[in-house]
Amino acid sequence: MTRYAYKDNAVGNLSTGISTGDLTLVLDSGDGAAFPSPTVTAPAILTLVQYSTPTDPTSSVVYYEKINVTVRSTDTLTATERGVGDTTAHTFNEGDYIYLNMTEDFITGVYAELDAGLDPLQTNYVIDGGFTDWQSGTSFVDPAGYTSTLTQIAYGADGGTNPTLTHTQQTDAGESFYRIAASGAGSGYGTDSNYTMRHNVYQGARRLGGAGKYVTVTFEAKSDIGSKKIGVTTQQYYGTGGSPSATDILGGGEFTLTSSWAEYTVTVAAATLSGKIFGTAINDRMILDFIPEYGATYGSTYFGAAGAEDFVGAGNIDIRRVRLHSGSTSYAFVQDDQGTLDAKIKKFYVKTFARANAPGTASDTNTIFINGLSTSSVQKAWTVRLDTHMIGTPTLTVYDYAGNSGKWAELSTTGVSTENQAYTSATRISSNGFLIYKNASTTPGFQFHYVLDARL
């Protein structure tokens, strides 16, 4: 079915008039920027309008015409069809108006996709599937926990010894990707072993689960390790608190990587939500795991693997453009702009350190800096409030500007800052802030960094 290009508030004026057979429309200089860049597979349906008073769009409409546009080059539009739908091709004059309206064709297409179980918004439920955000560093050796800001590494040990595994951010033609560099194959793994690179979709069980629903996972990968396989699995996890239902394993697939980038996709059926109990912490999720090492039992259970897979040998495993969509259709990868990505990540992780500085880096850039308080021996306190609500109550870590954890710096009356000083407590930690204080303090000010971590 046709997918239409769209852009809000698109309006322009014809620079030259057109006859009924013209397929090239030239707009006034600069007007083209208001319109999308359509293609043959994603055209734009535009509406030409002639008013009784040509320069007054509040006057009555003489006639209008819908056209199918497939190319925009700056201020020049190329149409493949005139008189679309219930309209007829007309002659239009210089100065006549052209709009991108929400047409019947567009709305009909959206409803058709909804009726077919597709997602007309093409929502990627994996935050930062392009691996652009690495706020704790860009290189980790044998990590456990988070590497890129929202990528979690875990090892389900069942015997065995891993090779040295170095996780790094890499780029290819300016595009970020995730690399696991193995020093060898590893050895002695048990049948339930697994090395997992995990993405959590917050509240994904309730948002994406349900009888008759599907989720589709798509990613690109490559490896210079010959015939290297990787497993992909999805799970519906019902959270913590109370007595939540057991996790449902949805399954996935096993893929053999090549030395060049290739796209892989798998669609799985979601589990029914009928009779399921969600945890009281409201932290259910849809789990997406990439598994480069797995035992035979684990691989068979979680994604239907025919046998076990270790790291095979020394080399690299590269992954990029990860997405998880609702429904049975794989959509193209679209990287969030930085502002949108920042807003999403701040629901899970907030720090005052500069983006490129890992927590604990010695730096006074972006510290909370308070001065000019009383020098009397009284409690000195400060409340930090966020511009967002995180997904739950986070874990707070405070640092001084020298990188000392659990400490802050204190200021003298002459403005001298002394690091590695103890504060009394950080309390009232909530989803949008905390209170930090020191009792019986004569210091007129203090300085500190903080990290709030609510990742799943």
JOWOHU-V30394 format. One record per backbone hydrogen bond with DSSP energy under -1.0 kcal/mol. NH is the residue of the N-H (numbers start at 1). CO is the residue of the C=O. If there is no record, write none. Layout:
nh=NH co=CO
nh=NH co=CO
//
This chain:
nh=5 co=43
nh=12 co=98
nh=14 co=96
nh=15 co=26
nh=18 co=92
nh=22 co=19
nh=25 co=77
nh=27 co=75
nh=28 co=13
nh=31 co=28
nh=34 co=31
nh=35 co=32
nh=39 co=42
nh=44 co=69
nh=46 co=67
nh=47 co=99
nh=48 co=65
nh=49 co=97
nh=50 co=63
nh=52 co=60
nh=56 co=53
nh=59 co=56
nh=62 co=50
nh=63 co=50
nh=65 co=48
nh=67 co=46
nh=68 co=81
nh=69 co=44
nh=70 co=78
nh=71 co=78
nh=73 co=76
nh=76 co=73
nh=77 co=25
nh=78 co=71
nh=79 co=23
nh=80 co=68
nh=81 co=68
nh=84 co=66
nh=87 co=84
nh=92 co=18
nh=95 co=14
nh=96 co=93
nh=97 co=49
nh=98 co=12
nh=99 co=47
nh=100 co=10
nh=103 co=101
nh=107 co=103
nh=108 co=104
nh=109 co=105
nh=110 co=106
nh=111 co=107
nh=112 co=108
nh=113 co=109
nh=114 co=110
nh=115 co=111
nh=116 co=112
nh=117 co=114
nh=118 co=113
nh=122 co=119
nh=125 co=324
nh=131 co=128
nh=140 co=167
nh=142 co=165
nh=145 co=153
nh=147 co=151
nh=149 co=133
nh=151 co=148
nh=152 co=198
nh=153 co=145
nh=154 co=196
nh=156 co=194
nh=157 co=155
nh=158 co=159
nh=161 co=187
nh=166 co=181
nh=167 co=140
nh=168 co=179
nh=169 co=138
nh=170 co=177
nh=172 co=175
nh=175 co=172
nh=177 co=170
nh=178 co=319
nh=179 co=168
nh=180 co=317
nh=181 co=166
nh=182 co=315
nh=183 co=164
nh=187 co=161
nh=190 co=158
nh=193 co=190
nh=194 co=156
nh=195 co=293
nh=196 co=154
nh=197 co=290
nh=198 co=152
nh=199 co=288
nh=201 co=286
nh=203 co=284
nh=204 co=201
nh=207 co=203
nh=208 co=204
nh=209 co=205
nh=210 co=271
nh=213 co=210
nh=215 co=268
nh=216 co=325
nh=217 co=266
nh=218 co=323
nh=219 co=264
nh=220 co=320
nh=221 co=262
nh=222 co=318
nh=223 co=258
nh=224 co=316
nh=228 co=225
nh=230 co=255
nh=231 co=291
nh=232 co=253
nh=233 co=289
nh=234 co=251
nh=235 co=287
nh=236 co=248
nh=237 co=285
nh=245 co=277
nh=248 co=236
nh=250 co=234
nh=251 co=234
nh=253 co=232
nh=255 co=230
nh=257 co=228
nh=262 co=221
nh=264 co=219
nh=266 co=217
nh=268 co=215
nh=270 co=213
nh=276 co=273
nh=279 co=238
nh=280 co=241
nh=281 co=240
nh=282 co=279
nh=285 co=237
nh=286 co=201
nh=287 co=235
nh=288 co=199
nh=289 co=233
nh=290 co=197
nh=291 co=231
nh=294 co=309
nh=295 co=193
nh=298 co=191
nh=299 co=295
nh=300 co=296
nh=301 co=297
nh=302 co=298
nh=303 co=299
nh=305 co=299
nh=309 co=294
nh=311 co=185
nh=313 co=311
nh=315 co=182
nh=317 co=180
nh=318 co=222
nh=319 co=178
nh=320 co=220
nh=322 co=129
nh=323 co=218
nh=325 co=216
nh=327 co=214
nh=341 co=337
nh=342 co=338
nh=343 co=339
nh=344 co=340
nh=345 co=341
nh=346 co=342
nh=347 co=344
nh=348 co=345
nh=349 co=345
nh=350 co=452
nh=352 co=450
nh=357 co=354
nh=361 co=358
nh=363 co=401
nh=367 co=364
nh=368 co=448
nh=370 co=446
nh=373 co=444
nh=378 co=376
nh=378 co=441
nh=380 co=438
nh=382 co=436
nh=384 co=434
nh=386 co=432
nh=390 co=431
nh=391 co=347
nh=395 co=453
nh=397 co=451
nh=399 co=449
nh=400 co=404
nh=403 co=400
nh=406 co=398
nh=408 co=421
nh=409 co=447
nh=410 co=418
nh=411 co=445
nh=412 co=416
nh=415 co=412
nh=418 co=410
nh=421 co=408
nh=424 co=437
nh=425 co=437
nh=427 co=435
nh=430 co=433
nh=433 co=430
nh=434 co=384
nh=435 co=427
nh=436 co=382
nh=437 co=425
nh=438 co=380
nh=441 co=378
nh=446 co=370
nh=447 co=409
nh=448 co=368
nh=449 co=399
nh=451 co=397
nh=452 co=350
nh=453 co=395
nh=454 co=348
//
